[in-house]
Structure formats: structure tokens, C-alpha cells
């Protein structure tokens, strides 16, 4: 049995990691610089991010490959090294968390819109397939298809994972709050739409990440769980709503504030909890503390 699926069956909740982009920026990644290039040029720093989460107690750590599709890597001239970049990303996280931990192979959006004709479904499929193969070769245990806004793109990514690797797959979306107080992706999909569509497509887990602080994730998680209580759910919130301070984007939700909402997610039955933009190993430690207190 796959390690991720096995751990999901054994534990009531798994602790994932926190932010990658903002952590790398704090360690010197410049504005507009390609984070995935650092797998090749700053391996020690990339390793330190993954190791920091492993030491904070994460059961699962992601890979530095969010923009690792050939389509995205073309923007920084690394498209001909797509497989290598993703393989090394997974190898770094595997080394950091060890053989017993779970490596989540991060696969973010291509940045191209299908309905606008910016990319064909076939081009998108091949890009995700190549990325997924690289992540599996480097030791990933599960594909983390994340921060999606378009169900059709997520379906293509999932199909590419299914047909080119033996990895299970998580499909996580990002939602905005409308003026009516509802949550929708940029393409207009509700949390309930996402759950139904991705279950039908064969996802092993659905989720919500980015976009909001943890308080706003509670109603999203509730809608997803009410739609299908049996579908495993992942929640990775930002450290609050971002705001600009000078030239820097700041996320100022403290670990304590993040932790205060964890019991509500656990009450809903969320199976994987972690963080997204702005969160740090301190946030992960506090989430772990809350999980342990809840389970006593």
C-alpha cells in the first residue's frame, strides 16, 4: 500500500507543512526569481525549508516544484530541464523528512487559461505528465495538485498523474469570497462543485489552500465536508490576509491565532491540516500542539 494512503488510514489527522515561497523569500529569493531554479543552485537552502518543517513535526512535506511544469519553467529558461528540476525537488524533501515521512509532490497551475485558448488540453496534459514523472522518480509519495482555480485544469493534472505514475493524488483549490459571502474559485466553482467533480475524476483527497487565513477556511471546509463526509479533506490556510508593507507582502497572523481555529477544523473531520503563504515552522508547531490536545 502507498505510504500516504497507509498513514491516512492509520492516523486520525496528518500534519502537513507550511509556506514555501515566503520562506524562500525570507532566505534571499528575489522578487521575480524562479524558486525552482534554487533546487539546482541553492540546494542547501531548499533543504533547510523542508527540514525546518520536518523538525517542527510535519508528517508530510511538499517539494519546491509549485511552478515546475514545463509551461511555467519556460518563463525562466528551465523547460528543457523539467524532469530534472522536479526529480531533485523530491529528492531534497525526501532527504529532509526521511524514509518514514511523506513527500508531497507540489504541482501548481500552469498559468494558462484553457477556455481562452492559451494552451491546449494536450499541451497541458504533457506538461503535468512530465512533472509528475520527475517527482515520482525523486521519491514523492503523493501528487499535490494545488492552488487550482479551474476544475478542467485540475482534471487534466489528475489524469496525467494517474496515467503516468503510481502516485495517489490530492486536488486542492483556492477560493475567494464573493460579495454575497459565498466562496468561489476564480473560474466560479463552489467548494461543493470541486468535491463532486474531483471525486468523480478519481482524486484520493480534495482540499482548499491559499487565499485566506484559517478563520475563512472553516466555512469552506464545512461546505466540502457536508457535500461528501467520506471524501478526505486537506486544509492549508495562509497566515492571514496579505497586505503590502513597503515593497513586501506581509502575512501577520500569529501561530496562536492560527492554532485557535484548528479545533473547529478537527470537529469537521479534516484529515490533513497545514499552512500556506506566510506560515512558518512555528505555525506548524502550534497546529501540532492543537491536534495533540484535541486527541487527548
C-alpha positions in Angstrom: 0.0 0.0 0.0 1.2 3.5 -0.7 2.7 5.3 2.3 0.3 8.2 2.1 -2.8 6.1 1.9 -1.5 3.8 4.7 -0.8 6.7 7.0 -4.2 8.3 6.2 -5.9 5.1 7.3 -3.7 4.8 10.5 -3.9 8.3 11.9 -7.0 10.4 12.5 -5.2 13.5 11.2 -1.9 14.2 9.4 0.1 17.4 9.8 1.5 18.8 6.6 4.0 21.7 6.2 3.7 25.4 5.8 4.7 28.1 3.3 7.4 27.5 0.7 7.5 30.7 -1.4 7.5 33.2 1.5 10.1 31.0 3.4 12.4 31.1 0.4 11.9 34.8 0.1 12.9 35.2 3.7 16.1 33.3 2.9 17.0 35.5 0.0 14.9 34.6 -3.0 14.5 37.8 -5.0 11.2 39.2 -6.5 10.6 37.6 -9.8 13.3 35.0 -9.3 12.4 31.4 -10.2 12.0 29.4 -6.9 12.5 26.0 -8.8 15.9 27.1 -10.0 17.1 27.0 -6.4 16.8 23.2 -6.5 19.8 23.4 -8.8 21.7 26.4 -7.4 20.8 26.6 -3.7 20.0 23.0 -2.6 21.1 23.7 1.0 18.6 26.5 1.4 15.7 24.5 -0.2 16.7 21.6 2.1 16.6 23.9 5.2 13.0 24.8 4.5 11.9 21.2 4.2 14.0 20.2 7.2 12.5 23.0 9.3 9.0 21.6 8.8 10.1 18.1 9.5 11.7 19.2 12.7 8.5 21.1 13.6 6.6 17.8 13.5 5.2 17.7 10.0 4.1 14.2 8.8 4.3 15.5 5.3 6.5 18.0 3.4 6.0 19.4 0.0 8.5 19.9 -2.8 9.9 23.1 -4.2 8.1 22.5 -7.5 4.9 24.5 -7.4 5.8 26.2 -10.8 7.6 23.1 -12.0 5.6 22.3 -15.2 7.4 22.7 -18.5 4.9 25.6 -19.3 5.9 27.5 -16.2 9.6 26.7 -16.3 9.8 28.1 -19.8 9.4 31.5 -18.3 12.8 31.1 -16.6 14.5 29.1 -19.3 14.4 25.8 -17.5 11.8 24.0 -19.6 14.4 21.6 -21.1 15.3 20.5 -17.5 11.7 19.9 -16.3 12.2 16.3 -15.3 15.5 17.0 -13.5 14.2 20.0 -11.6 11.2 18.0 -10.3 13.3 14.9 -9.5 15.8 17.0 -7.5 12.9 18.8 -5.7 11.5 15.5 -4.5 15.0 14.2 -3.6 15.6 17.2 -1.4 12.3 16.8 0.5 12.9 13.1 0.9 16.3 13.7 2.4 14.8 16.2 4.8 11.9 14.2 6.1 13.5 10.7 5.9 12.1 7.4 4.8 9.2 7.4 7.2 7.8 10.8 6.2 5.5 11.6 3.3 6.7 13.7 0.4 4.0 15.7 -1.4 5.0 16.5 -5.0 3.8 20.0 -5.5 2.1 20.7 -8.8 0.6 24.2 -9.2 -1.3 25.8 -12.1 0.3 26.3 -15.5 -0.8 29.9 -15.5 -2.5 29.4 -18.9 -6.3 29.5 -19.3 -7.8 26.7 -21.3 -11.1 28.5 -22.2 -9.1 31.4 -23.7 -7.1 29.1 -25.9 -3.8 30.0 -24.3 -2.9 26.3 -24.1 -4.4 23.1 -25.5 -5.6 20.3 -23.2 -2.9 18.1 -24.8 -0.1 20.5 -24.1 -1.3 20.9 -20.5 -1.5 17.1 -20.1 2.0 16.5 -21.4 3.4 19.3 -19.1 1.8 17.8 -16.0 2.8 14.2 -17.0 6.4 15.2 -17.3 6.4 17.0 -14.0 4.7 14.0 -12.2 7.2 11.5 -13.6 10.1 13.6 -12.3 8.5 14.0 -8.9 7.9 10.2 -8.6 11.4 9.5 -9.7 12.8 11.7 -6.9 10.8 9.9 -4.3 7.4 11.7 -3.9 4.7 9.6 -2.2 1.7 11.6 -3.4 1.0 14.3 -6.0 -0.2 17.5 -4.5 -2.2 19.3 -7.3 -2.7 22.6 -5.5 -3.9 26.2 -5.7 -6.2 25.2 -8.6 -8.9 27.6 -9.9 -10.2 25.6 -12.8 -11.8 22.2 -12.4 -10.8 21.3 -16.0 -7.1 22.0 -15.4 -7.2 20.0 -12.2 -8.8 17.1 -14.0 -6.1 17.2 -16.7 -3.4 17.3 -14.0 -5.1 14.4 -12.2 -5.4 12.4 -15.4 -1.7 13.0 -16.1 -0.7 11.7 -12.7 -2.9 8.7 -12.9 -1.7 7.6 -16.4 2.0 8.3 -15.9 2.8 7.4 -12.3 1.6 5.2 -9.5 1.1 8.1 -7.1 -2.2 8.9 -5.3 -3.3 12.5 -5.7 -4.6 15.4 -3.7 -6.5 18.1 -5.6 -6.7 21.4 -3.7 -8.3 24.6 -4.8 -8.2 28.3 -3.8 -11.3 30.3 -3.2 -12.3 33.9 -3.0 -15.2 35.3 -1.0 -17.9 36.9 -3.1 -19.9 40.0 -2.2 -22.7 37.6 -1.3 -20.5 35.9 1.3 -20.1 32.7 -0.8 -16.8 31.1 -1.7 -15.8 30.6 -5.4 -12.7 29.9 -7.4 -11.6 32.5 -10.0 -13.5 30.3 -12.6 -16.7 30.4 -10.5 -16.5 26.9 -8.9 -18.0 26.5 -5.4 -16.4 24.2 -2.9 -19.2 21.7 -3.4 -18.6 21.7 -7.1 -15.0 20.9 -6.6 -15.7 18.0 -4.2 -18.1 16.4 -6.6 -16.0 16.9 -9.7 -12.7 15.7 -8.3 -14.3 12.7 -6.6 -15.8 11.6 -9.9 -12.4 12.2 -11.6 -10.7 9.8 -9.1 -8.9 12.1 -6.6 -7.8 10.5 -3.3 -8.3 13.7 -1.4 -9.7 17.2 -2.0 -8.7 20.4 -0.3 -8.5 24.2 0.0 -5.3 26.1 0.2 -4.1 29.7 0.0 -6.4 32.7 -0.5 -7.4 33.1 3.1 -6.4 32.9 6.7 -7.6 29.9 8.7 -10.8 31.5 10.0 -12.2 31.8 6.5 -11.2 28.2 5.8 -13.7 26.9 8.3 -16.8 27.6 6.2 -15.1 26.3 3.1 -14.2 23.1 4.9 -17.7 22.8 6.3 -19.2 23.0 2.8 -16.8 20.5 1.4 -17.4 18.0 4.3 -21.2 18.5 4.1 -21.0 17.7 0.3 -19.3 14.4 0.9 -18.3 13.5 4.5 -16.4 10.4 3.3 -14.0 12.3 1.0 -10.7 13.0 2.8 -10.1 16.8 3.1 -6.9 18.9 3.3 -6.8 22.5 4.6 -3.7 24.7 4.3 -4.5 28.3 5.1 -2.4 31.4 4.8 -1.1 33.3 7.8 -4.0 35.7 7.5 -4.9 38.1 4.6 -1.9 39.5 2.8 -1.1 43.2 2.9 1.6 45.4 1.5 4.2 47.0 3.7 6.7 49.0 1.6 7.8 46.6 -1.1 7.0 43.5 0.9 3.9 41.4 1.1 3.2 40.7 4.8 1.2 37.9 6.4 0.8 38.7 10.1 -1.5 36.0 11.6 0.4 34.6 14.6 0.8 30.9 15.3 -1.5 31.3 18.2 -4.3 32.8 16.1 -3.8 30.0 13.5 -3.9 27.4 16.2 -7.1 28.8 17.8 -9.2 27.7 14.8 -7.7 24.2 14.4 -10.2 22.6 16.8 -13.0 23.7 14.5 -11.4 22.0 11.5 -10.9 18.9 13.6 -14.5 18.9 14.7 -15.5 19.0 11.0 -13.3 15.9 10.4 -10.5 17.5 8.3 -7.9 14.8 7.8 -4.8 16.9 6.8 -4.0 20.4 8.2 -1.1 22.6 7.4 -0.2 26.1 6.2 0.3 28.1 3.1 1.7 31.6 2.4 3.2 33.3 5.3 3.1 30.3 7.7 6.4 29.1 9.3 7.6 26.1 11.4 6.2 28.0 14.4 2.7 27.8 12.9 3.2 24.1 12.3 4.3 23.5 15.9 1.2 25.3 17.2 -1.1 23.3 14.8 0.6 20.1 16.1 0.0 21.2 19.7 -3.7 21.8 19.0 -4.0 18.4 17.3 -2.4 16.6 20.2 -4.6 18.5 22.7 -7.7 17.6 20.7 -6.9 13.9 20.6 -6.2 13.6 24.4 
